[in-house]
Amino acid sequence: MSRIETTLHHIVQMPGAPAGEKHPTLIMLHGRGADEQDLFGLADYLDDRFLVISARAPFPFSYGGGFTWYDILEVGKPEPAMFQESYTRLCQFFDDVKKNYPVDATKIFLLGFSMGTMMSYALSLTRPKEIAGVIANSGYIPEGTDLQFRWNELGTTSFFVAHGIHDPVIPVAMGRRARMLLEQPNAHLVYKEYPMAHQISEQSLSDMAHWLTERL
């Protein structure tokens, strides 16, 4: 399948076991200093009914290569202009994906890691009725931005939140803050902590794969 022209560079893997003309879809959003290949290899360990799309953040990362969604003013505080541009481009990308790929619009999931988790929260909490579920690895909910989160509309969106208790980059307290915020509106939430650092472990990968399959 040829890739569409849109606001974010991306790569696509068609389902290994398609169940129809429209497919459940998993959109991957990588962390700072990585690219669209970073999470793409995880697709081999996930349910093969998924159409998998992995996007690249729009800004080159000056310190060490790769790409970033925004600069960080301090932990938990994105640079506003870059964050807004990435959010706008992600929204358009999301719309283009739904329109131009064989996507089952009732089964679109996001898988984020670190900064990609923040962007997954940004999209899902502002457009929850369009997203079936979010896998949020080692990230936090971007509070204090101009985004208007629709907390009262999370009834159809499920969240799998995973965080390492030894995370030196984004402290586990920020994962626990996300859990608290998502528990208040009674979202469908699974929250898990793991004895790991800023990473995805074999156990967390196994758990998220099982969670995704259950959602189909």
N, C-alpha and C positions, 0 to 999 in steps of 0.2 A: 504494500500500500504506500502510495506517495504521501509525503508529509505536506500538510497545509501551510500556507503562509499566514502567520499570525504574529502576535506581539511578543512571544517568547519562543526562542529556539527550543526544540524538543526532539525526543526520539520515541518510537512506538514499537510495541510488541503485540502482535495479534494473539488472540486466545489459542492455546494449544488444543482445547476441547470446546469449540464453540457450540452453544446450545440454541442458536437461532440467528436471525439476521442482525439483531441488536444485542450488544454485549454489556454485562456489568463492567464497569470501568474504574481503574485505579490510577489516580494522578499523583505522581511522586514529586516532592519539593525538597531539594537538598539543603544542606547547611552552608554556612559561610566558608569560602575558600575551596569549595568543591564545584562540581558541574553535574550535568544531566546523567553522566555515567555512574555517579557515586552510589546511588540507591538502586540502580537498574538491575544489578545482579541479584537483588533480593527476589525478583519476580520468579526465579527458578524454584524458590521455596514456598511460593504462594499458590493458591488455587488457580489451576490453569484455565479456568473459564473466564478469567479477567482479560480484558483489553488493557494493557499497561502503557501509560504515557508518562514520561519523565521529562520535566521542564528544567531549563537553565535559568538561573537568576539573571537579571538584566545588566548588572554593573560588574565590570572587572574588579577583582579584589586586589588591591595594591600591595598587600603584605603577604607574599607567598604564593600568589597565583590563584587560579580558579575564579569564581564569581561570587557575588554577594547580593543580597536583596536590599541592604541598606548599611550605612555606617552606624556604629553604636556610640552614643554620647556617654552612656554609662550602662551597666548591666540593667536590663529591663526598660531601657529608654532608647528607641530608634531615632535616627536623624529624620525629622518630620518630612522634608521634601522628598527624600529618597524613598522613604516608607510609603508615602502617598503614591508616588509614581509606580513603584512595584505593585502596590495593591491595585491600581487602575489597570496596569498591564495584565496582571493576573486575572482580573475580572473579565477583561476582553478575551484573553486566552481561553478561559473557561467557557465563555459563550461560543467562541469559534469551535472549540472541541465538540461541544454538544451539537452544534449545527452541521459540522462537516465530517465527523467520524461516526461509525455505526455504534453509537452509545445508547445504552438503555438509560434514559434520563432518570428513572426511578432508582437506579443502583449505581450512583457515582460516589466513590470513596476517595478520600485524600490520605496520603501517607507522607508525613513530614518528619524531618530530623532537625533538631536545634533551631536555627533561624527559619528553616522550612516549616517547622511546627508552628512558629509564630504566624507565618503567612497562611498556613492551613486554618488556624484559628480565626485570622482576620477574615478569610473568605467564608468560612462555615458559620461564623457567628453573625455575619451581616446578611447572609443568604441561606439560612438554615434549611428552608423548605426544598432547596435544590440539591442538597447533599445528604446522602444516606448515612454516611459515617466518616469518622476521622480517626486516624492512628497518629497520636501525638507523642513523638519520642523526644525526650530530653529538651523540652522547651517551656514556654510560658505564654499566657494570654497577654497580648499587647494592650494593656490598659493605658489610659492617659493619652491616647491618640484622638484624632477627630472622628474615628469610626463610631457608628451607632450600632451597638450590638443588640440583636433581637432576642433577648433572654427568654421572652414569653413565647417564642415560636420554636423551641428546641424539641418539641414532643416527637418529631419524626427523625431526629438525628441521633446517632449513637456515637459514643466516644470511647476509644481505648487509649488511656494515658499511661505511658511507661517512663520511669525516671530512675537513674542510678543513684543510690544513696551516697556514693563516693564521688559524685560529679563535681569536678573542680571548676568547670566553665559556667554552668548554670546550676546553682545550688538546688538541692532537692526541695528546699522550702518553696521554690517557685513552682515546682510540680504540685506540691501540696496546696498552694494557693489556687492553681487551676482546678484541682479537685474540689475545693471549697466553692469556687464560683460556679462550677458545673452542677454541683449537688443542689444548690439553692433553687434553680428552676426545674429540678427533677428531670434533668436530661438522662438518657440511657447511658450510664457511665460504668466503665470498668477501669479501675485505677490500680496500678501495680508498681511496686518498687523492687529493684533488683540490686544485688551486691556487685555493682559495676560502676565504672566512671562515666565519661561522656561518650557513650557508644550504644550500639545495639548488640546484645549478647545472643548466644544460641538459644537461651531460654526465652528471652523477650521476643525473639523472632518466631520461635515455635508458638508462643502464646498469641502473638498478633495474627499469625497464619490461621490458627484455629478460630480465633475471633472473626476473621474475615469470612471464612467458610461458613460459619454459623449464620452470618448475615445474608447469605445468598439463598 
